Amino acid sequence: MPAKEAGTAFIAYRRQDLDLVFTLQTERTVARDNTISNDKRLLQSEKTKWRYTLSGYKVKVYEHTDGTLSIGYSPHLVGRYSAEGTPLADVPKQRQSKAPAKKKQAKLPRKNSTGPAVEMTPLRKATKRVASLRGLEKSRQKAA
């Protein structure tokens, strides 16, 4: 029996993270040494551009259907690993390395500065002494 109307009832699905949707997801806490333990595997997370360390934060470990693992923190994908736990090369990093190298610009010489770059607070002994001298002055003024 033919269809009553021509065409299709399906619409295009625009979601890009389907490889993360169809995974086993577990939540883990990153240890102080930036490692995540998952099913007797220890995964070492690398530094990211947006955060120096993730120690103490909750991350999601994604187990994909092909056996590989991914670590995600909020919308960010922190790393991708093989089934044994060894890091896999990321596709964006490979694309960046294939780009032509930029020419280095000549650096301008630095000017010698005479003072410290940051204003430093006075030493504790000096502040105590100043405070005690001010206290003596105030007590003398009250007495007079």
N, C-alpha and C positions, 0 to 999 in steps of 0.2 A: 504494500500500500504506500503510495507516494506521500510526501509531506504536504500539509495544507498550504504552507507559505515557503517561498524560496529564501535562501540565505542560511545563516547559522545563528544559533542562540548563544554561542560562546563569545566572551569578550576577552580582550588582551589583558593579561595580569602584569602590572607594572612593578611588582615588588622585586627588589634586587637581592634580598638576603634569603632566598629559598634554601640555599645550602646550609644556612644556620637554623632554619625552621625545622627541617627534617633531620634532626640530630638528637642524641641523648644529651641532656644538659644537666650539669651538676654545679653547685655553687661551692667554691672553696675560698679560703682566706690565704693570702700571700704571706709567706714567712718572712722573717727579717732579712734573710739572704736572697730575697726575690725568687724563691722557689715555690712551686705548687705541687703538692702530692696528690696523685689521682690513681687509684687502683694499682698500688705498688710501683708506680712510675713517678719519677721526680722530674718536673718540667722547670727549666730555668728560663725566667722571663728576662728579656733584654730591656735596655733603657729605651725610652721613647722620647720623642721631641717635645711632647706636651707635659711630661711628668718625669722626674728623675727616678723615682722609685714607687712601686705600688705596695710596699710592705705594709701589712695590716689591713689592706683593702679587700673587699669581697669581689671576686671575679667569677665568671662562668667558664667552665670547661666544656667544650662542645666535642662530642664523639661523632664523627661523620660516618656515613654508611660505608665508605671505602677504608675505614680503619684509622684515618688520620685524626689528629686532635687540633683544636684551636682554643685559644684563650681570648676571652673578650671582657672588656671593662666598659660598661655603658655602651655607647655606639662605636667604640674603638675596638679594633681587632689587634690584640697585643702580639700574638705569635701563632705560628702554625708548626705542628710537629708530626713526625711519623708515628706509627703504631707503637714503636719501641720507645719513643720519647725524644728522639734526636731532632733538632730544629731543621725545618725545611726552608729553602730560600723563598722569600716573598716575591711575588710577581712585580709589585711596584719598585722594589729595590733593583731588580734586574733591568727594568725599563730605564731607570735613572742611570745605571752604569753604561747603557748603550748610547746615551745621549752624547753629543760631541762635547769635548772638554772646553770650558770657558777660558778665555785668556786672562791671565793674572794681571791685575792692575798694580801699578807701582805704588808702594805705600809711602805716604808723606812722613818725613821725620817728625818725631815727637818734640814738643817744646818742653824744656826743663822747667818744672814748677818749683817755686821756692818754698811753698808751704805744704802741709799735709793735704791729701785729697779729701779726707773726711775729718770733720771737726771732732776732736776727741774730748771726752768728759774729763774733768780734773780728777786726780787721784783721791782716794777716800780720805787719807790723812789730811790732805790740804783742805778738803771741804769741811772736815770736822774742826780743824783749827780755825777756819774762817767763821764757822757757826759759833764756836765758843767765844771768839773775839767779839762778834756781833752781840752775843748774849751779855758779855761783860759791859759793852758800851751801853746797852739798854738798861742794865741794872744800875749803872752809874748815873744815867740820866734820870731814872726814877728816884734815886737817892738824893739827887741835887734839887 
